[in-house]
Amino acid sequence: MSSSQFFLNKIDELQKRLLAENRQHDADTGSPNPRRPRLLGTGSMSAEGAFPPSNSSRSSSAPGRRRPHLGMSLDYPSTRSTLRAIPDSAETDHKIEEIMKQSGILTFDNQRIPSSIEDLHPEGELGHGTCGQVTRMRHKPTNRLMAVKQMRRSGNKEENKRIIMDLDVVIKSHDCPYIVQCIGTFITQSEVWICMELMATCLDKLLKRTRQSVPENVLGKIVVATVNALHYLKERHGVIHRDVKPSNILLDDRGNIKLCDFGISGRLVDSKAKTRSAGCAAYMAPERIEPPDPTRPDYDIRADVWSLGISLVELATGEFPYKNCKTDFEVLTKVLQEEPPQLGKEFSDELRSFVRDCLTKDCKRRPKYKKLLDHPLIKKSESENVNMVDWFSSMSLLMESNRQS
C-alpha cells in the first residue's frame, strides 16, 4: 500500500470514530471549531483552570490564527502487546481503589482538610469534553477556589485508563513547581473528581484573545518552565506527556507557568513509549506520523521536544505554522515532506537556535531534555529578570477589552 493511501485510509477510519467522540464548540456560535485540531481519546476538557480550553473566544477569529480542522490523531497499536503503557482494567480498578483511600482530603497551604462533595459550590463551567466537564468551584469552609475535573466512571476501558493516568501523574507531581497542582480527589462508585489549583488561562486562549504573539523574554520563561516540567516527568516518573501544545501550558496572575493534562501520557519502558496512540496531529513529531516499522515501533521523549518546537513557533509569531493547510492529509504531508518551520531573523540567535534544535527532523539528532537544559536560551532566560506579573496583567486587560469589543 502506498504511503498516500495509508494516510487516506487512516483518516477515513478515524474521522468516523471521532465524529461521536470529540465535538469542540465555539463559545459564540456553539458550532464545531474549525480551527482547533481534534484529539483522539483526550476528552479535550477545560478552559481557564487546570485543563486546556474546549471553547474559543470572540477573538478566535483573529487573522493568522486559523488552523486546519484535524479530525484525527494517529493511533497505531504497538507490536509488543505485552508492554502496555497504561494498566489494564483490573489494575486500573485496583489503582482507583488505592487512591480512594485519600478521597475527601483537600490540601490548602500544606493543611489537610477532610471535606465532602457537598462542601464544593459550583461557580460556572470552565470546559467540557467526552469524559466529563471542568467546573470552577468554591470550597465553602475555606472560601478557596479551584478547578474541578468531573468524570463519570463507566465501563469504557480506555476512558478509565485516561482517568487513572491523569490521577496518577498529578498526585505524584506535587513536588514540581512547573506542573499544575492537585488539591485533592473525590472518588465514588460512579464519579471521579480531581480538584486542581485554579489557573487564569492557557497560552492558546491568550493568543486568541489578545491577538498578539508572546514577547521573546516571556517566551524564554515559558521554555524554562515547560522543559523542566517535561524533564521532571521523564526522570522522576518515567512518563512522556504526548500532548505538548499551547492549550496545555497554563498561566496565572502571579506569573507562574505550569504544564497540565496528563490523561494521554504514556509510561516509558527502557525510555521508550510502546504505543503510538493519542495526541494532537498538528503538533505531532514526524516519527509518530510515519507508518510504523514493525521492527522499531518505539519513540521517546524527543517526540515531545518536536511538539514544543511547533508550539514555540506559534507563540513567537502568533500564527500556527501550518495555517494554510485545509485538510488533515495536507498537514501530515507537509510535516513529513517539507523542511520544518523556523523563526526569522527578527528573533534572537538563541531562540532561533533552540527552535531549530527542537524541530530537527531526524529524531536521532534531536536533543533530549538534558541537552536542552544546557542551551544558551535556557541559561539566558533563567538569569533574566522578567516581570511576568506586570506582563500578564496587561494581557488580562487586553483580553477583557477584546472580549467586549
C-alpha positions as CSV (number, residue, x, y, z in Angstrom):
1,M,0.0,0.0,0.0
2,S,1.3,3.4,-0.9
3,S,2.1,6.0,1.9
4,S,-0.7,8.3,0.5
5,Q,-3.3,5.5,0.5
6,F,-2.2,4.6,4.0
7,F,-2.9,8.1,5.3
8,L,-6.2,8.4,3.4
9,N,-7.5,5.1,4.8
10,K,-6.4,6.1,8.3
11,I,-8.0,9.5,8.1
12,D,-11.3,8.0,6.9
13,E,-11.3,5.4,9.6
14,L,-10.5,7.8,12.5
15,Q,-12.8,10.6,11.2
16,K,-15.8,8.2,11.7
17,R,-14.6,7.3,15.2
18,L,-14.1,10.9,16.2
19,L,-17.4,12.1,14.9
20,A,-19.2,10.9,18.1
21,E,-16.2,11.3,20.5
22,N,-14.8,14.8,20.1
23,R,-17.0,17.8,19.5
24,Q,-15.4,21.0,20.5
25,H,-17.7,24.0,20.3
26,D,-17.0,27.7,19.6
27,A,-18.1,29.8,22.6
28,D,-20.0,32.3,20.5
29,T,-21.6,30.1,17.8
30,G,-22.0,26.8,19.6
31,S,-20.7,25.1,16.4
32,P,-17.7,22.9,16.0
33,N,-14.5,25.0,16.0
34,P,-12.8,24.5,12.6
35,R,-9.5,26.0,13.9
36,R,-8.7,23.5,16.7
37,P,-7.2,20.1,15.9
38,R,-9.4,17.4,17.4
39,L,-8.0,14.8,19.7
40,L,-8.4,11.1,19.9
41,G,-9.3,10.0,23.4
42,T,-8.4,13.1,25.4
43,G,-11.8,14.5,26.2
44,S,-10.4,18.0,25.5
45,M,-12.0,19.2,28.6
46,S,-11.2,22.5,30.0
47,A,-10.8,26.2,29.6
48,E,-9.4,28.6,32.2
49,G,-8.4,26.3,35.0
50,A,-6.2,23.3,35.2
51,F,-7.1,22.0,31.7
52,P,-6.9,23.0,28.1
53,P,-9.8,25.1,26.6
54,S,-12.6,23.5,24.7
55,N,-14.2,26.8,23.8
56,S,-12.9,29.7,21.7
57,S,-13.5,33.4,22.4
58,R,-14.7,36.2,20.2
59,S,-11.1,37.0,19.4
60,S,-10.6,33.5,18.0
61,S,-11.3,34.9,14.5
62,A,-8.1,36.9,14.7
63,P,-6.2,36.8,11.4
64,G,-3.4,34.3,11.1
65,R,-4.7,32.1,13.8
66,R,-6.7,29.7,11.7
67,R,-5.7,26.0,12.0
68,P,-6.9,23.2,9.7
69,H,-9.7,21.0,11.1
70,L,-7.7,18.0,12.0
71,G,-10.4,15.5,12.9
72,M,-7.9,12.8,13.8
73,S,-4.8,11.7,15.6
74,L,-2.8,8.6,14.7
75,D,-3.5,5.5,16.8
76,Y,-1.1,2.7,15.9
77,P,-1.0,-0.3,18.3
78,S,2.4,-1.4,19.5
79,T,3.7,-4.7,18.0
80,R,4.8,-5.5,21.6
81,S,1.4,-6.2,23.1
82,T,2.9,-7.3,26.3
83,L,4.5,-3.9,27.0
84,R,1.5,-1.8,27.7
85,A,2.0,1.9,28.6
86,I,-1.2,2.0,30.7
87,P,-2.5,-0.7,33.0
88,D,-5.4,-3.0,32.0
89,S,-8.9,-2.6,33.5
90,A,-8.3,-4.8,36.5
91,E,-5.1,-2.9,37.5
92,T,-6.9,0.4,36.8
93,D,-9.7,-0.5,39.2
94,H,-7.1,-1.5,41.8
95,K,-5.3,1.8,41.5
96,I,-8.6,3.7,41.8
97,E,-9.4,1.7,45.0
98,E,-5.9,2.7,46.4
99,I,-6.5,6.4,45.5
100,M,-9.9,6.2,47.1
101,K,-8.2,5.9,50.5
102,Q,-7.2,9.6,50.1
103,S,-10.5,10.6,48.7
104,G,-12.2,13.5,50.5
105,I,-9.0,15.1,51.7
106,L,-8.2,18.6,50.3
107,T,-4.8,20.3,50.9
108,F,-4.5,24.1,51.2
109,D,-1.2,25.6,52.2
110,N,0.0,22.2,53.5
111,Q,-3.1,21.8,55.7
112,R,-5.1,18.7,55.1
113,I,-8.8,19.3,55.4
114,P,-11.4,16.5,55.4
115,S,-14.1,17.5,53.0
116,S,-17.1,16.2,51.2
117,I,-18.6,16.9,47.7
118,E,-21.3,19.0,49.5
119,D,-18.6,21.4,50.6
120,L,-18.0,22.5,47.0
121,H,-20.1,25.2,45.4
122,P,-20.0,25.3,41.6
123,E,-19.5,28.8,40.0
124,G,-19.6,28.1,36.3
125,E,-18.3,25.6,33.8
126,L,-14.8,26.1,32.5
127,G,-14.9,23.5,29.8
128,H,-16.2,20.1,28.8
129,G,-15.4,17.1,26.7
130,T,-16.3,13.5,26.1
131,C,-15.0,12.4,29.6
132,G,-16.9,15.0,31.6
133,Q,-16.5,18.6,32.4
134,V,-14.3,21.0,34.3
135,T,-16.1,23.4,36.7
136,R,-14.9,26.4,38.7
137,M,-15.8,25.6,42.3
138,R,-15.5,27.2,45.7
139,H,-14.7,25.2,48.8
140,K,-17.2,26.7,51.2
141,P,-15.4,26.0,54.5
142,T,-12.2,27.9,53.4
143,N,-13.6,30.1,50.6
144,R,-10.9,28.8,48.3
145,L,-11.4,28.5,44.5
146,M,-10.3,25.5,42.4
147,A,-10.9,23.9,39.1
148,V,-12.6,20.5,39.4
149,K,-12.4,17.9,36.7
150,Q,-15.5,15.8,36.9
151,M,-15.5,12.4,35.2
152,R,-18.0,9.6,35.3
153,R,-16.7,6.1,36.0
154,S,-18.0,3.9,33.2
155,G,-17.4,0.6,31.6
156,N,-15.3,2.2,28.9
157,K,-11.9,0.7,29.5
158,E,-9.9,3.4,27.6
159,E,-11.7,6.2,29.4
160,N,-10.9,4.6,32.7
161,K,-7.3,4.3,31.7
162,R,-7.1,8.0,31.0
163,I,-8.7,8.8,34.3
164,I,-6.2,6.8,36.3
165,M,-3.2,8.1,34.3
166,D,-4.3,11.7,34.9
167,L,-4.8,11.0,38.6
168,D,-1.5,9.1,38.9
169,V,0.6,11.8,37.4
170,V,-0.9,14.8,39.1
171,I,-0.9,13.2,42.5
172,K,2.8,12.2,42.2
173,S,3.9,15.5,40.8
174,H,3.2,17.5,43.9
175,D,6.8,18.5,44.3
176,C,7.2,20.1,40.8
177,P,6.6,23.8,40.6
178,Y,6.1,23.6,36.8
179,I,3.2,21.2,36.9
180,V,-0.4,22.1,37.9
181,Q,-1.1,21.0,41.4
182,C,-3.7,18.6,42.7
183,I,-5.6,19.8,45.7
184,G,-7.4,16.5,46.3
185,T,-9.8,14.0,44.9
186,F,-13.3,12.7,45.4
187,I,-13.9,9.2,44.2
188,T,-17.2,7.4,44.4
189,Q,-18.6,4.3,42.7
190,S,-19.9,6.4,39.9
191,E,-17.7,9.5,39.6
192,V,-14.1,10.8,39.9
193,W,-13.5,14.4,40.8
194,I,-9.9,15.8,40.5
195,C,-9.6,19.1,42.4
196,M,-6.8,21.3,40.9
197,E,-5.4,24.7,41.6
198,L,-7.2,27.3,39.5
199,M,-5.0,28.9,36.9
200,A,-6.0,32.1,35.0
201,T,-5.8,30.9,31.3
202,C,-3.7,28.9,28.8
203,L,-1.4,30.1,26.1
204,D,-3.7,29.1,23.3
205,K,-6.5,31.2,24.7
206,L,-4.2,34.1,25.4
207,L,-3.1,34.2,21.8
208,K,-6.7,34.2,20.5
209,R,-8.0,36.8,22.9
210,T,-5.1,39.2,22.8
211,R,-4.4,38.7,19.1
212,Q,-0.7,39.2,19.9
213,S,2.3,37.0,19.9
214,V,4.3,36.3,23.1
215,P,7.4,38.6,23.6
216,E,10.7,36.8,23.5
217,N,11.7,37.4,27.1
218,V,8.4,35.9,28.3
219,L,8.7,33.1,25.8
220,G,12.1,32.3,27.4
221,K,10.4,31.8,30.8
222,I,7.8,29.6,29.2
223,V,10.6,27.5,27.7
224,V,12.3,27.1,31.1
225,A,9.1,26.0,32.8
226,T,8.0,23.6,30.1
227,V,11.3,21.9,29.6
228,N,11.8,21.5,33.3
229,A,8.3,20.0,33.7
230,L,8.8,17.5,30.9
231,H,12.3,16.6,32.2
232,Y,10.8,16.1,35.7
233,L,8.1,13.7,34.3
234,K,10.7,11.7,32.5
235,E,13.3,11.4,35.2
236,R,11.1,11.1,38.3
237,H,8.1,9.2,36.9
238,G,9.1,7.6,33.6
239,V,6.3,9.5,31.8
240,I,6.1,11.0,28.3
241,H,3.4,13.7,28.0
242,R,2.5,13.1,24.4
243,D,0.3,16.2,24.0
244,V,2.5,19.3,24.4
245,K,0.8,22.3,22.9
246,P,-0.2,25.9,23.9
247,S,-3.5,24.8,25.3
248,N,-1.7,22.6,27.8
249,I,0.5,25.3,29.2
250,L,-1.2,27.4,31.8
251,L,-0.6,30.9,33.3
252,D,-1.8,32.6,36.4
253,D,-1.8,36.2,37.7
254,R,1.3,35.6,39.9
255,G,3.4,34.8,36.9
256,N,3.5,31.1,37.3
257,I,3.7,28.8,34.2
258,K,2.6,25.2,34.5
259,L,2.0,22.1,32.4
260,C,-1.2,20.3,32.6
261,D,-3.4,17.4,31.2
262,F,-1.8,14.0,31.6
263,G,-4.7,11.8,30.6
264,I,-3.0,10.6,27.4
265,S,0.5,10.5,28.9
266,G,2.4,7.2,28.4
267,R,4.7,5.1,30.6
268,L,8.2,4.7,29.3
269,V,9.8,1.2,29.1
270,D,13.5,1.4,28.7
271,S,13.0,5.2,28.0
272,K,10.7,4.3,25.0
273,A,7.0,4.7,24.6
274,K,5.4,1.5,23.4
275,T,2.2,2.8,21.9
276,R,1.5,5.4,19.2
277,S,-1.9,6.3,20.5
278,A,-3.1,9.7,21.4
279,G,-2.1,13.3,20.8
280,C,-2.8,16.2,18.5
281,A,-1.8,15.6,14.9
282,A,-1.0,19.3,14.3
283,Y,1.9,19.1,16.9
284,M,2.9,15.5,16.3
285,A,6.5,14.6,15.5
286,P,7.4,13.0,12.2
287,E,8.4,9.7,13.8
288,R,4.9,9.4,15.2
289,I,3.2,10.1,11.9
290,E,5.1,7.7,9.6
291,P,3.8,4.2,9.1
292,P,5.4,2.2,12.0
293,D,8.3,0.0,11.3
294,P,7.4,-3.4,12.9
295,T,11.0,-3.8,13.9
296,R,11.2,-0.3,15.6
297,P,7.7,0.6,17.0
298,D,9.1,2.8,19.7
299,Y,9.6,6.6,20.1
300,D,10.9,8.6,23.0
301,I,10.6,12.0,24.7
302,R,12.1,13.7,21.7
303,A,8.6,13.5,20.2
304,D,7.6,16.0,22.9
305,V,10.6,18.1,22.0
306,W,9.3,18.5,18.5
307,S,5.8,19.4,19.8
308,L,7.4,22.1,22.0
309,G,9.2,23.5,18.9
310,I,6.0,23.8,16.9
311,S,4.3,25.4,19.9
312,L,7.2,28.0,20.2
313,V,6.9,28.9,16.6
314,E,3.2,29.5,17.1
315,L,3.6,31.5,20.3
316,A,6.5,33.6,18.9
317,T,4.7,34.5,15.6
318,G,1.1,34.4,16.7
319,E,0.4,32.0,13.8
320,F,0.1,28.3,13.6
321,P,3.0,27.3,11.3
322,Y,0.8,25.1,9.1
323,K,-2.0,27.7,8.9
324,N,-2.5,27.4,5.1
325,C,-3.4,23.7,5.2
326,K,-7.1,22.9,4.6
327,T,-7.1,19.1,5.2
328,D,-5.6,16.6,7.5
329,F,-3.6,14.9,4.8
330,E,-2.1,18.2,3.7
331,V,-0.7,18.9,7.2
332,L,0.7,15.4,7.6
333,T,2.3,15.6,4.2
334,K,3.9,18.9,5.0
335,V,5.3,17.6,8.3
336,L,6.8,14.6,6.6
337,Q,8.0,16.0,3.3
338,E,8.8,19.7,3.9
339,E,11.6,21.4,5.9
340,P,10.5,22.2,9.5
341,P,9.2,25.7,10.2
342,Q,11.8,28.1,11.6
343,L,11.8,31.6,13.1
344,G,13.0,34.6,11.1
345,K,15.9,36.9,11.7
346,E,13.8,39.3,13.8
347,F,14.3,36.9,16.7
348,S,17.4,36.3,18.7
349,D,20.0,33.8,17.8
350,E,19.4,31.9,21.0
351,L,15.7,31.5,20.3
352,R,16.2,30.6,16.6
353,S,18.8,28.0,17.6
354,F,16.6,26.5,20.2
355,V,13.6,26.1,17.9
356,R,15.9,24.7,15.2
357,D,17.2,22.1,17.6
358,C,13.6,21.2,18.7
359,L,12.5,20.9,15.1
360,T,15.3,18.6,13.9
361,K,13.5,16.2,11.7
362,D,15.8,13.3,12.3
363,C,14.7,12.2,15.8
364,K,18.1,10.6,16.5
365,R,19.8,14.0,16.1
366,R,17.1,15.9,18.0
367,P,18.3,16.8,21.6
368,K,16.8,15.4,24.7
369,Y,15.9,17.4,27.8
370,K,19.3,17.3,29.5
371,K,21.0,18.8,26.4
372,L,18.2,21.4,26.0
373,L,18.6,22.5,29.7
374,D,22.2,23.5,28.8
375,H,21.1,25.5,25.7
376,P,22.1,29.2,25.7
377,L,18.4,30.2,25.5
378,I,17.6,28.5,28.8
379,K,20.7,29.7,30.5
380,K,19.9,33.3,29.4
381,S,16.2,33.0,30.3
382,E,16.9,31.5,33.8
383,S,19.0,34.5,34.7
384,E,16.9,37.2,33.0
385,N,14.7,39.3,35.2
386,V,11.2,39.4,33.6
387,N,8.2,40.9,35.4
388,M,5.7,38.2,34.5
389,V,3.1,39.7,36.8
390,D,3.0,43.0,35.0
391,W,3.0,41.4,31.6
392,F,0.2,39.1,32.5
393,S,-1.8,41.9,34.0
394,S,-1.5,43.9,30.7
395,M,-2.5,40.8,28.7
396,S,-5.6,40.3,31.0
397,L,-6.7,43.9,30.4
398,L,-6.3,43.4,26.6
399,M,-8.2,40.1,26.7
400,E,-11.1,41.8,28.5
401,S,-11.0,44.7,26.1
402,N,-11.1,42.5,23.1
403,R,-13.9,40.4,24.6
404,Q,-16.1,43.5,25.0
405,S,-15.3,44.9,21.5
